[in-house]
């Protein structure tokens, strides 16, 4: 009787542990999938913002009046960033919009002046924004070490064979 009870108890414990292990694995996989999706969504949002801001900046170099539709698009994207992103990313996005609005107030530039401006490397509109975005995405990636390694090249320590 004792061996039958021990076998039943062992089978029950084994079944419970199997269910718990499966549940834990499912949760880890779900979180990993959510993080991958979150990173992709933010990368897309930031890319769209950069494209829209670059177009607005190009307009600002040649026009004194901002295009209301394009600015509304920028503010809409910043609104989305407020939902998903860190305060640092949002602040840097606003700094870009302020720089665009200030550029509208400057004298219009000819095509040659714009070319010279861009060739000189004196336009630094996106570096702080890019730094903030990379820091935020790195923080997200670090939440699941090993689970998101395919998104970030990880330099692995070489192992020595025995």
C-alpha positions in Angstrom: 0.0 0.0 0.0 2.9 2.4 0.8 4.5 1.9 -2.6 1.1 2.5 -4.3 0.6 5.7 -2.3 4.2 6.8 -3.0 3.7 6.2 -6.7 0.4 8.1 -6.8 2.0 11.0 -4.8 5.0 11.0 -7.1 2.8 11.1 -10.2 0.7 13.9 -8.8 3.8 16.0 -7.9 5.3 15.3 -11.3 2.1 16.4 -13.0 1.8 19.6 -11.0 5.5 20.5 -11.6 5.0 19.8 -15.3 2.0 22.2 -15.4 3.8 24.9 -13.4 6.9 24.6 -15.7 4.7 24.9 -18.8 2.9 27.9 -17.3 6.2 29.6 -16.5 7.6 28.9 -20.0 4.5 30.4 -21.5 4.7 33.6 -19.5 8.4 34.0 -20.3 7.7 33.5 -24.0 4.7 35.9 -23.9 6.8 38.6 -22.3 9.6 38.1 -24.8 7.1 38.4 -27.7 5.6 41.6 -26.1 9.1 43.1 -25.8 10.0 42.4 -29.4 6.7 43.9 -30.5 7.2 47.0 -28.3 10.7 47.6 -29.6 9.5 47.3 -33.2 6.6 49.6 -32.6 8.9 52.3 -31.1 11.5 51.9 -33.8 8.8 52.5 -36.4 7.4 55.5 -34.5 10.8 57.1 -34.2 11.6 56.5 -37.8 8.4 58.1 -38.9 9.1 61.1 -36.6 12.6 61.5 -38.0 11.3 61.5 -41.6 8.5 64.0 -40.9 10.9 66.2 -38.9 13.4 66.2 -41.7 10.7 67.2 -44.2 9.6 70.0 -41.9 13.2 71.1 -41.5 13.8 71.2 -45.2 10.7 73.4 -45.5 11.9 75.6 -42.7 15.2 76.3 -44.6 13.3 77.6 -47.6 10.0 79.1 -46.1 9.1 81.5 -43.4 5.7 80.0 -42.7 5.4 76.5 -41.3 3.1 74.0 -43.0 0.4 73.4 -40.4 -0.4 69.9 -41.6 3.2 68.8 -41.3 3.5 70.3 -37.9 0.3 68.7 -36.8 1.7 65.4 -38.0 4.9 66.0 -35.9 2.8 66.9 -32.8 0.7 63.8 -33.3 3.8 61.6 -33.4 5.0 63.2 -30.2 1.6 62.5 -28.7 2.1 58.8 -29.5 5.6 59.0 -28.0 4.1 60.3 -24.8 2.1 57.1 -24.5 5.0 54.7 -25.2 8.3 56.5 -24.6 10.4 57.9 -21.8 10.3 61.6 -20.9 13.8 62.0 -22.3 12.7 60.9 -25.8 9.7 63.2 -25.7 11.8 66.1 -24.5 14.3 65.6 -27.4 11.4 65.4 -29.9 10.1 68.7 -28.7 13.6 70.2 -29.0 13.6 69.2 -32.6 10.2 70.9 -33.2 11.5 74.0 -31.5 14.6 74.0 -33.7 12.4 73.7 -36.8 10.2 76.6 -35.7 13.3 78.7 -35.0 14.6 77.9 -38.5 11.4 79.1 -40.0 12.1 82.5 -38.5 15.6 82.7 -40.0 16.2 84.1 -43.5 15.3 81.7 -46.3 18.3 79.9 -47.8 19.1 79.1 -51.4 19.7 75.6 -52.7 23.5 76.3 -52.7 23.4 77.6 -49.1 21.4 74.5 -48.0 23.9 72.2 -49.8 26.8 74.0 -48.1 25.1 73.8 -44.7 24.5 70.1 -45.0 28.0 69.4 -46.4 29.6 71.3 -43.6 28.0 69.0 -41.0 26.8 72.0 -39.0 23.2 70.7 -38.9 22.8 68.4 -35.8 19.1 68.1 -35.5 18.7 64.4 -34.5 21.8 63.3 -32.5 20.3 63.9 -29.0 17.0 62.4 -30.0 18.8 59.4 -31.5 20.8 59.0 -28.3 17.7 59.1 -26.2 15.9 56.5 -28.4 18.9 54.2 -28.4 19.1 54.4 -24.6 15.4 53.6 -24.2 15.5 50.7 -26.6 18.6 49.3 -24.9 16.8 49.5 -21.6 13.9 47.5 -23.0 16.2 44.9 -24.5 17.9 44.4 -21.2 14.7 43.4 -19.5 15.0 39.9 -21.0 18.7 39.1 -21.3 19.3 36.3 -23.8 15.7 36.4 -25.0 16.2 39.3 -27.3 19.8 38.6 -28.4 18.7 38.5 -32.1 17.8 42.2 -32.0 21.2 43.4 -30.7 24.5 42.0 -31.7 25.9 40.5 -28.5 29.6 39.9 -28.3 29.9 36.5 -26.6 32.8 35.4 -24.6 34.8 32.6 -26.4 34.7 29.3 -24.7 37.6 27.1 -24.6 37.1 23.5 -25.6 38.1 20.8 -23.0 
